[in-house]
């Protein structure tokens, strides 16, 4: 990709937009969203906070982030830089991409969000921060807009749409009750966020939507709005028997595998359940139309999606591990129903009650029919683990359950406010309203502000300087031995391939950490064995305070030469 590709893309999309605008000049939309004074300011303030949060989170000043991005952001940066100016800049095929954090193995990870950021760097001279910030801001806004639109349509109440956004942003469990324990004391060496990281060696089974999920995991930031818009389009498509809506929903679903694989699985479960739930069993005349609608969606979505899946299949074959296993996710909280109850009661608290039980008291039949597919996603994902780490299932919950569960619960909570305003046991209903709302938001709000106020340095000045030096003074295919840090400046900033990166990345991708670690330890322990390094193609050795094995070549070594040295950083080059 070069700047000319950027100019061509801008010209092409601008021309297409102009053609569509002229062609549909007199088109009148059936649905027009109007904002009153309150909602207008809600949108303005929400947008302002989005800009501030996303800016502070996406490598501000080349060094800072927010939330749980200490290892996720460097991981995404190593993919971005590998495409922008690393070994993946020129490659034989679109899905033939090197895993720079585990050189020599094809990348089996949804690459589209990071590929788009790399495109901004190579075609528009964007900085690393700009390449993260610009698309992230747009996608974060799309998340909230899609949730607001879906919630407003689902409940026919714009105020519930606003309430749904508030609940979504601050969703958490019962971690806040730890403050009522006089013996509790927050550890000094870690952040206790009350949503996932609880004190006293307790972890809740949930991730904060912004700080744990959307900010650190860029694939989620792109995948969530695709799912929410798809669900809305499927609802419109079935209700209006519209091929247009089903066609667009199919395209969005087809894009998901290389955006977020869990989004594809979520939409597969949701759409199949919705198809079964809404089938016109008592209207035989509609059988054909219904069949054609869902055939269009299923065939087109899979025709786009299936060619994107082979990299994931190859990873499963290479690691000899199953992609999905039948296993409950609540085992840490107990066995059977007791474990299931404790898991969700502690992790989601009163919101869990409202979404799984209370909401049925205020839902219409049509709303329940729409909610059934989300419940299918919820219960299926309680007994199937999609990856080794059970917390990866939270991605599926956010994609397929939360978009309907949030307005479903918000409607129930808001019903007590409506009753109070009507004078029906006003004090009691108003108390219940605030009790349900505050208890649903307390832990998430605490988590949100704790992370905003916490130190958030990802890279030191020395690491940024070193990473840029790597980019400017080494070749894109030069092979490095790195350290054990989460930052991995050689790969994440420098864009160069390394033998083995941060162990957490390797484990989460099912790769063989032991073999690579043993190789690195053996090589570093014999620094003058030039043939061993040459056999592996190693050209540089990077040593820092997190290097596991010391590297001590001879003072007058004719194999290695120090080419860069700074505070806690030493780089050796093969002579």
C-alpha positions, 0 to 999 in steps of 0.5 A: 500500500502506498499513498496513491492507493489512499488517493484512489480509495478516497476518489472511489468512495467519494464518487460512489457516494456522489452517485448514490446521492444523486440517484436517491435525491428524492428518497424519503426515509421511513424512519427519522430519528429526532432528538429533543433538547435532553437527548441532543445534549446527551449525544453531545456530552456522550460524544465529548467523553468518547473523544477524551476517553478514546484519545487517552486510551489509544497511545496518547503521546506515543506512550499512554493508554487506559483500561486493561490495555497493558498487553493487548495494545502492544499485541495489536501494534505488532500486527499494525507495524508488521503490515505498515513497515514490517515483514507483512508489508509485502506478502504473497497473499492476503491471508499469508501473514507472518506472526511477528510475535512468533515468527514463521507461523502464519497469523491466525487472528482477525486482522482487518481492524489492524490492517486498516490502521496500517493502511492509514500509516502507509497511505496517509502518513498517519502516526501510530497514535492517529492510526489507532485513534481515528478508526477507534473513535468512529467505531466507538461512536457506532457501538453507542449509536447502534445500541441506542437505535436498537434499544429505542426501537425495541422498547419504543422509548427513547429515554430507555435508549439513553438508559441502555447506554448508561447501563452498557457503559457501567455494567458490573456486578456486586464488587462494590459491596466489598466496601461494606467489609471493614477488613477489606484493603485494596492491594497496593501493587494492582488495580482493584476494579470491582468488575473483574478484579476483586480483592481477597483473591476473588475475580468476577466473571465479567469485563467492563464494556469500555475498560476491559473490552472495547478499548483493549480488544480492537477486534471487539471494538469493530465486531460489536457494532457489526453485530448490533446493526446486524441484529437490528437489520434482521429484525427489520428484515423479518418484520417487513419481509424485506430482501434489502434488509436481509441483504445488508445484514448478510454483508455485515455478517460476512465481514465478521470472521476477519474482524472478530471470529466470536462475532461470526459465531454469535451471529450464527447462533442468534440468526438461527434461533431467530429464524426458528422463533419467527417461522410462520408455522400457521401461515403456509402461504408465507413459507416460500417468502420466509425460506427465500429471505433466510436463504438470501441471508445465509448463503450470502453471509457464508459465501463472504465469510467462509473464504476468510476462515482457513487461517483459523482452521490451520491454527486448530490443526497445527495446535491439535486443539479443539476450537469448541469444547462442552464445558461450563464456564462457572466452575470457579463458583461451584458445580451445577445450578449453584455455581451458575447462580453464584457466577452470574449473581456475583458478576452481574448482580441486580442487572442479571436478575432484571435481564434473566427474570424481572424483565419478563414482567414488563416485556410484550410478546413481540419483545420476548420473541426477539429476546429468545435468540439472545437467551439462546446465545446466553445459555449455549455460551454458558456450556460451550467454551470457544477457546481455552480461556473461559473468559473469551466467552464474554465476547459472545455474550457482548455480541449476542446477548447484551444488545437485547438484554440491556434494553430488556432490563432497562425497560423493567427498571424504568417501569418503576419510575413510570409507576412512581410518576403516576402516583402508584406507591410513589415512594416505594417504586421510586426507591426500587427504581434507584436501588436497581439502577444504582446497584447495576451501575455502581461497580462499573462506574467505580471501574470506569473512574478507577482506570481513568485516574490510574497511571497508564504508561505502556511504554517508557520514553526509552522504549519508544525511542528504541522502537523507532530506532529499530524501524529506521536502522534495521530491515523489515525481515531482520530476525530478533530474539527479544525479552519477556515483556508485555511491551515488546518494543521490537515487534510492537513499535519497530515492526520486526519479527521475533522468535517468541513474544510475551508468553501471554500472547503465545498461550492465548493463541494456542502456540508452543511456548515451551519449544520456543523458550527452550530454543531461546534459552539454549541460544542465549546460553551459548553466545559464541556458537555462531552456526546455531544463530545462523541456522535460525536466521537470528540477526539481533539480540535484544536484552532488557530487565525482563530478559529471562536468560542473560546474554554475555558474549566475549568482550572481543567477540567476533560474532556479536557487536553492540549497536544500541545501548540505553537505560535498561536496553542493549541491542547486539547485531550479528557481525 
